[in-house]
Amino acid sequence: MFENRKLEILTLIGLFAFVVLFLIVSGQSGHEFSGSDDVGSQEIATLTGRPVASFTPLIPQYVPPSPEIESTLFALQATFGGVVVGLVIGYWLGQKKRINNA
Amino acid sequence: MEGFLPWQWCLVWWLIALPFIIVGVIELRSLLRKDREYLPLLGVSGAFIFILSALKLPSVTGSCSHPTGTGLSVMCFKPYITAVIGFIVLLFQALLLAHGGLSTLGANMDSMAIGGPIVGYGVYKLLKNTSINIYVTVFCVAAVADIVTYIITSFELALAYPAAVGGVMASFTAFFAIFAITQIPLSIIEGLVLALVFKYIIQLKPDLIEKLGVFSKKQIESALGATTGVPLEKV
């Protein structure tokens, strides 16, 4: 029964390996799991000898006032994508059903 | 990373990105005028860029980054239209999330919406007419588009901040270690997920993929035959 599900199984194995890798890495000390952008900013600060805080936006921008609000906005972005995917897949499924019934 | 690129570089990257956006908008208009049936597929490919670029995932380097999701779009709609979709996602993140900014938008477009997808498209062109399984092709395109995005980011930063000792190459190596190494496991996962999504798309809409010329009827049929065991007409 699993012959037709090779890709699904492979993807699950991949995701599982990813989680295990994360658990191993997070078990070691010294990892903050900050964004690679922040690590990159640190690197720029090191290269230029200027503190990170001295880099100010060239164009003023809205900054989410707290991590909570930021995560809400990111969740909103993903939700929007998810709604569109579900909508289209549903539309296609309905289309196919109509054609098959006709 | 608004503020981290000197304005001269911001301008350079914006100027490179602009023509892609303009041609992309023109292509997008003519595509949708030709056939509205493409709109749902466009929505799905765009939606995966929205979803995947919102997910910041942990990686082996002990920092987090997000996949890009551009592989699907670039295969179905080619690089120009992908640039437009990528632009919309990046604009959203720059305006509301302070994730990137308006001045660095050009640089971010060149890496995520243009450069990564173009190299992914090159991989697609290379593998398209070979006997390689189309899911493997999708995997490679998505993973390559993802990882190249971050290689370009490293390059953009290295050009702006050459190291005192070793110059551009030395700082490229440093940024590469931060961005691209982090991205390796993420791009593998992205490749797997998008290959799976592609499988569901061709199960539902094989005619659309064929009409766009993404893969030939024979390739789609053999992939569907391998996954469902029934001929295309009965799927």
Interface residues (C-beta under 8 A of the other chain):
Chain A: E3 N4 K6 L7 E8 L10 T11 G14 L15 F18 L21 F22 V25 S26 Q28 G30 H31 E32 F33 S34 G35 S36 D37 D38 V39 G40 S41 E43 I44 L47 T48 F55 T56 P57 L58 I59 Q61 Y62 V63 P64 E70 L73 F74 A75 Q77 A78 F80 G81 G82 V83 V84 V85 L87 V88 I89 Y91 W92 L93 K96
Chain B: M1 E2 G3 F4 W7 C10 P40 L41 G43 V44 G46 A47 F48 I49 F50 I51 S53 A54 L55 K56 L57 P58 S59 V60 T61 G62 S63 C64 S65 V89 F92 Q93 A94 L95 L96 L97 A98 H99 G101 L102 S103 Y135 L157 Y161 A163 A164 S171 A174 F175 I178 F179 T182 P185 I188 I189 L192 V193 A195 L196 K199 Y200 L204 K205 T227 T228 G229
